[in-house]
Amino acid sequence: MRRRIGSSEVMATQLHKIAGMAEAGRLRLHVLPHRVGAHALLQGDLTLMSFEDSAPVAYVEGFSTGNLMDDPSLVKASQTAYALALSDALSQQESRDLVRAAAEDHAHAEQ
């Protein structure tokens, strides 16, 4: 969010879009602040999926690798890691405010 990828204008636009989608209820936004330090989700991207007609799965992705897990114990461990990280995250409103502030910082970076 703070590391610029592309231009400052692109970053500002993308962050405003994310905050707007959160405000519209299209996504739940929770920022995990740096002050939390090390946590289980630092190891890679985690996607948790649940379905009406089959068991939940977890997908973990890292640099040039990905792993779809359907073993119930691994899925449960992934769900627990997510829940623990979420418990340390900012509230939805605090997260939106932080994302908007970062967007404004990017918007004014080149001026």
N, C-alpha and C positions, 0 to 999 in steps of 0.2 A: 504494500500500500504506500509506503514511503519511498521505496526504491523505484526510481523512474525507469520505466521500460517504454521506449518510444519518446515522443515529445511530451512536454509538460501539458500541452493542450489535450493530447490523447489521454493522458493519465487523468486529468481533471474531468474530461467527458465520461470516461469509463467509471470513475468513482461516483460521479453524480448519478449516473444510470443505476449503479448498484444501490445507492441510497434511495433513489426514487422507487425502485422495484420493492425494496424492503418496506418503504412507507405505504405502498399500494397493497401490501400483503401478498406479493407474488413470491417472496422468499423470506426466510427467517435469517437475520443477520446477527451473528455474535462474533465479535473480535476477541481473540485471545491475545492480551497484551504481552509485550516482551518481558515485563517484570515477573511474569509467571515462571520464566526460566524454562528448564528442561521439562518436557512432558512426552508421553508415549507417541503422540501424533507427529512429533518432529521427524520420525523415521521415514515418512512419505505421505502421499495423499491417500486418504481413506474415504471410500464410498460405501455406505451401508444401504442395502436394498431389501425391501420386504415386499411380499406378494400375497395376494388373496388366496392363491391356489397352490403355493409351494413354500418351502422353508426359506427363511432369510439367508442372504449371502453377504459377504464383504469382499470388496475389491481394494487391494493395496497396490499403489503404484509408486515407483521410485525412478531414478535415473536409468533409462533404457531397460526397465523391467516392469512387469505387472503380475499380480497373482490374484486369481479369483478363488475365494475360500468358501466352501460349503460345509466343511466340518463344523458341527454345532459348537464344539468347544472353542474353536478359533473365531467363529462368528461372535459368540458370547464375549470372548476376550476383547474383540474389536469394539463391540457395543459398550463394554465397560470402559475401555480407554477413551472412547468418544464422550461418554457421560462424565467422566472425570475431567476431561478438558473443558467441556461445556460448563461444568460447575465453577471453573476458574475464569470463564469468559465474562466480558462486559454484558450488561443487559442489552436488549434490542435497541432501546433509545440511546444509550451511551454509545453503542456501536455505530448507529446511524450518525450521531453527532461527530464521532471520531472520523468516520469515512468522509463526511461533508467537510470537516476541517482539513483533512488531507487533500481533498479535491481543491479547496480554496488555496492551499499552499502551492499546489502544482499550477493552478491557474495564474497565480501572481509571481511565479518563479522566473519567468522570462521578461517581466515588465520592469 
